[in-house]
Amino acid sequence: MRNFLYPKKPSGKLYTYRKWLSYTLLIFLFACPFLKFRGEQWVLLNFIERKFVFFGLIFSPQDFYLFALAMLIFVIFIVCFTVVLGRLWCGWACPQTIFMEMVFRRIEYWIEGDAVKQKKLDAQPWGIDKILKKTIKHFLFLCISFIISNTFLAYLIGSDNLRKIIFEPLALHVSGFTSIWFFTFVFYGVFAYLREAVCTVICPYGRLQGVLLDKQSLVVAYDVNRGEPRGYIQKNNLNRPQGDCVDCGLCVQVCPTGIDIRKGTQLECVNCTACIDACDAVMLKINKPQRLIGFYNQDFIETRKTYKVGLKVYAYAATLLMALIIFSSLIYKREIIQTTVLRASGTLFQERPGDQISNLYNAELINKTNKNLSFEFKSNDPLNKIEFVQQTHSLPAEGTVHLTFFLLRQKSKITKYKTDVSFEIWVEGKILSRATTSFFAQAANN
């Protein structure tokens, strides 16, 4: 039997910051697949057609090394972020938390009320009021899950293909229509049933932080030295030793994963900071300093040492910076036309009239843009001559063309059996790609 949590509706300064950050990220998330730049949607992750687009840059299967490097950079960033700020990513930027706490949970508060009213509603027998509220809530959950599903597919198959599924006859897009409803029910199950179990049980990141965190990591923590011994305020016994914690339990009541932060750092904690806001509100009421619960590292709590960035953080940051520099340089040098020239297998050089020697080559040109291009294939040495067996001057958008040609060179200019030759791809007066291969011939002095 699933035991659902009933977290109290949070409020406070940090919650307000988190709310506006969440709304900004949600707008960005829903806008990326439907806004276009240079004729392509902002972000596309089409694994089926092996096409990836990030803000105007199109990455083909030949650019997989860039995609792999980008994923590596993201992992290093998460590791570095976790070492410094714990699981703050989970509470402030993870889509699961944002949708659960800022969309679905707020709808629940709006329809069923705060935690006490929700418990009361679930405990009472089925009647018109309960049926009406539950029906409205789950209908809205299903509608939002449907919207999320469509957005998710827009990232995977493209917004243009999604529009075809929506507006064209169903018989033409049975698989697409089935996918939309499949993911709709998946998201509905996640946010209506699984909820915090995704963070505490399914997601491996919580267990990863146990390996990454050290005593220097800033996490949401309870200042045990200041708070203990906890207890209710007693006006008749003011001389009794007592910490600042009044044991009100609000930090537990607002926690979306149902933990008690006063028991120390736990893998279920997503650093959402709801407990900080709840505790600060109590401290204000009893005229005590705020941040009994706050962002602290273990060294501060144990020895009151001020926070210092550790050597491990600098090592991660240096690794991240190096990876970013390498990635940026590869992006800068990336050619929008990838050219590969290879000698035809099983062929030797041929002697031609007029003291010329030729080699046969096959060339492949890959267009990494979404535009048709007219190109010229040339040798970078004007003394060399190209005779095409198979030729074209048109390179289709995101397409490939193959060329077959002979390269002719003057025998008197050849001094070695194997020499390098280079070719250039000219588009509108600019060189967009270069390729180098080998030329074999009997040297003139032999």
Buried (B, 14 or more C-beta within 10 A) or exposed (E): EEEEEBBBBBBBEBBEEBBEBBEEBBEEBBEBBEEEEEEBBBBBBBEEBEBBBBEBBBBBEEBEEBBEBBEBBEEBBBBBBBBBBBBBBBBBBBEBBBBBBBBBBEBBBEBBBBBEEBBEBEEEEEEEEBEEBBEBBEEBBBEBBBEBBBBBBBBBBBBEBBEBBEEEEEEEBEEBBEBBEEBBBBBBEBBBEBBBBBBBEEBEBBEBBEEBBEEBBBBBBBBBEBBBEBBEEEEEEEEEEBBBBBEBEBBBBBBBBBBEBBEBBBBBBBBBBBBBBBBBBBBEEEEBEBEBBBBBBBBBBEEEEEBEEBEBBEEBBEBBEEBBEEBEEEBEEEBBBBBBBEBEEEEEBEEBEEEBBBBBBBBBBBBBBBEEBEBEBBBEEEEBBBEEEEEBEEBEEBEEBEBBBBBBBBBEBBEEEEBEBBBBBBBEEEBBBBBEBBBBBEEEEE
